[in-house]
Every structure is written in C-alpha cells, then in structure tokens.
Amino acid sequence: MTQRKLNVRKGDRVLVLSGKDKGKKGKVIATMPAEGRIKVEGINMIKKHAKPTPKVPQGGIREMEGALAHSKVMLICPACNKPTRVGKKVLADGRRVRACKKCGESLDK
C-alpha cells in the first residue's frame, strides 16, 4: 500500500462531514497515513472488550475513539474559524506551509 499525504495533522481541529457523527467538531489525536485514516477526540466512539491483565486488573468494556477515513473530515481554520480546504503557500524564507483556501492564512506555526 502506498503512503498517502494527509491534509490534517495531529492537533488540528476538524469538522466531520459524514457518518453517525456528522456535524461534530473535534481535535485530531492520531493520524495513520499508511491507511489514510485518522482518530478524532470524542468522534466514532467504539466499545472494546478487554480481558484482565496484570497491568490492568479490572478488565471490562472500554470506550475509545475508532479510526475514520481522512476524506470524511474537513479542517477548521484557526484564523477564520470556518471549515476549509487546504492549499499550499511558500513563505519568504522558502518554507512550504499549509494555507486556508478561504482567508489565505497559514495553518502551520
């Protein structure tokens, strides 16, 4: 499988476009570029049954975030606070950064 280039990174705020959590917003907590999937805080919650182990003696049913396709989310620009597509921009010092397509502001620090 080929490595995909994701437009979202860990720490970005995103809006879910489709599925059971459509319209919800959350923060990206993990990216998996090889699978083209991401995990978003509080979105696509799944239940995982865990056996008791020496590390976790309680066991039981844990709720955790499931992965969802990166194409099902849209990045929220921190400057204009709107969902936006991601463009590329070259800065004066030669660095390439992600930019908001609506306001043109840089998305990277």
Contacts in CASP RR format, 6 or more apart in sequence:
PFRMAT RR
TARGET T0000
AUTHOR 0000-0000-0000
METHOD contacts of the structure
MODEL  1
MTQRKLNVRKGDRVLVLSGKDKGKKGKVIATMPAEGRIKVEGINMIKKHA
KPTPKVPQGGIREMEGALAHSKVMLICPACNKPTRVGKKVLADGRRVRAC
KKCGESLDK
1 34 0 8 1.000
1 35 0 8 1.000
3 33 0 8 1.000
3 34 0 8 1.000
4 33 0 8 1.000
4 34 0 8 1.000
4 36 0 8 1.000
4 70 0 8 1.000
5 33 0 8 1.000
6 31 0 8 1.000
6 33 0 8 1.000
6 36 0 8 1.000
6 38 0 8 1.000
6 70 0 8 1.000
7 70 0 8 1.000
7 75 0 8 1.000
7 85 0 8 1.000
7 86 0 8 1.000
7 98 0 8 1.000
8 14 0 8 1.000
8 28 0 8 1.000
8 31 0 8 1.000
8 38 0 8 1.000
8 70 0 8 1.000
8 73 0 8 1.000
8 75 0 8 1.000
8 86 0 8 1.000
9 28 0 8 1.000
9 31 0 8 1.000
10 28 0 8 1.000
10 29 0 8 1.000
10 30 0 8 1.000
10 31 0 8 1.000
11 27 0 8 1.000
11 28 0 8 1.000
11 29 0 8 1.000
12 27 0 8 1.000
12 28 0 8 1.000
12 75 0 8 1.000
12 76 0 8 1.000
12 107 0 8 1.000
13 25 0 8 1.000
13 26 0 8 1.000
13 27 0 8 1.000
13 28 0 8 1.000
13 75 0 8 1.000
13 76 0 8 1.000
13 78 0 8 1.000
14 25 0 8 1.000
14 26 0 8 1.000
14 27 0 8 1.000
14 28 0 8 1.000
14 38 0 8 1.000
14 40 0 8 1.000
14 73 0 8 1.000
14 74 0 8 1.000
14 75 0 8 1.000
14 76 0 8 1.000
15 23 0 8 1.000
15 24 0 8 1.000
15 25 0 8 1.000
15 26 0 8 1.000
15 73 0 8 1.000
15 74 0 8 1.000
15 76 0 8 1.000
15 83 0 8 1.000
16 22 0 8 1.000
16 23 0 8 1.000
16 24 0 8 1.000
16 25 0 8 1.000
16 26 0 8 1.000
16 40 0 8 1.000
16 43 0 8 1.000
16 68 0 8 1.000
16 72 0 8 1.000
16 73 0 8 1.000
17 23 0 8 1.000
17 72 0 8 1.000
17 73 0 8 1.000
17 74 0 8 1.000
18 72 0 8 1.000
19 72 0 8 1.000
20 44 0 8 1.000
21 43 0 8 1.000
21 44 0 8 1.000
24 42 0 8 1.000
24 43 0 8 1.000
25 76 0 8 1.000
26 40 0 8 1.000
26 41 0 8 1.000
26 42 0 8 1.000
26 43 0 8 1.000
27 40 0 8 1.000
27 41 0 8 1.000
28 38 0 8 1.000
28 39 0 8 1.000
28 40 0 8 1.000
28 41 0 8 1.000
29 39 0 8 1.000
29 40 0 8 1.000
29 41 0 8 1.000
29 65 0 8 1.000
30 38 0 8 1.000
30 39 0 8 1.000
30 67 0 8 1.000
31 37 0 8 1.000
31 38 0 8 1.000
31 39 0 8 1.000
31 70 0 8 1.000
32 38 0 8 1.000
32 39 0 8 1.000
32 67 0 8 1.000
35 67 0 8 1.000
36 69 0 8 1.000
36 70 0 8 1.000
37 67 0 8 1.000
37 68 0 8 1.000
37 69 0 8 1.000
37 70 0 8 1.000
38 67 0 8 1.000
38 68 0 8 1.000
38 69 0 8 1.000
38 70 0 8 1.000
38 73 0 8 1.000
39 65 0 8 1.000
39 66 0 8 1.000
39 67 0 8 1.000
39 68 0 8 1.000
40 65 0 8 1.000
40 68 0 8 1.000
40 73 0 8 1.000
41 65 0 8 1.000
42 65 0 8 1.000
43 65 0 8 1.000
43 68 0 8 1.000
44 65 0 8 1.000
44 66 0 8 1.000
44 67 0 8 1.000
44 68 0 8 1.000
45 63 0 8 1.000
45 64 0 8 1.000
45 65 0 8 1.000
45 66 0 8 1.000
46 63 0 8 1.000
46 64 0 8 1.000
46 65 0 8 1.000
46 66 0 8 1.000
47 61 0 8 1.000
47 62 0 8 1.000
47 63 0 8 1.000
48 61 0 8 1.000
48 62 0 8 1.000
48 63 0 8 1.000
48 64 0 8 1.000
49 60 0 8 1.000
49 61 0 8 1.000
49 62 0 8 1.000
50 56 0 8 1.000
50 59 0 8 1.000
50 60 0 8 1.000
50 61 0 8 1.000
50 62 0 8 1.000
51 59 0 8 1.000
51 60 0 8 1.000
52 58 0 8 1.000
52 59 0 8 1.000
52 60 0 8 1.000
53 59 0 8 1.000
74 83 0 8 1.000
74 84 0 8 1.000
74 85 0 8 1.000
75 83 0 8 1.000
75 84 0 8 1.000
75 85 0 8 1.000
75 86 0 8 1.000
75 107 0 8 1.000
76 82 0 8 1.000
76 83 0 8 1.000
76 84 0 8 1.000
77 83 0 8 1.000
77 84 0 8 1.000
77 100 0 8 1.000
77 102 0 8 1.000
77 103 0 8 1.000
77 105 0 8 1.000
77 107 0 8 1.000
78 105 0 8 1.000
78 107 0 8 1.000
79 100 0 8 1.000
79 103 0 8 1.000
79 105 0 8 1.000
80 100 0 8 1.000
80 102 0 8 1.000
80 103 0 8 1.000
80 105 0 8 1.000
82 102 0 8 1.000
82 103 0 8 1.000
84 100 0 8 1.000
84 101 0 8 1.000
84 102 0 8 1.000
84 103 0 8 1.000
85 101 0 8 1.000
86 98 0 8 1.000
86 99 0 8 1.000
86 100 0 8 1.000
86 101 0 8 1.000
86 107 0 8 1.000
87 98 0 8 1.000
87 99 0 8 1.000
87 100 0 8 1.000
87 101 0 8 1.000
88 96 0 8 1.000
88 97 0 8 1.000
88 98 0 8 1.000
88 99 0 8 1.000
89 96 0 8 1.000
89 97 0 8 1.000
89 98 0 8 1.000
89 99 0 8 1.000
89 104 0 8 1.000
89 106 0 8 1.000
90 96 0 8 1.000
90 97 0 8 1.000
91 97 0 8 1.000
91 106 0 8 1.000
97 106 0 8 1.000
97 107 0 8 1.000
97 108 0 8 1.000
98 106 0 8 1.000
98 107 0 8 1.000
98 108 0 8 1.000
99 105 0 8 1.000
99 106 0 8 1.000
99 107 0 8 1.000
100 106 0 8 1.000
100 107 0 8 1.000
END
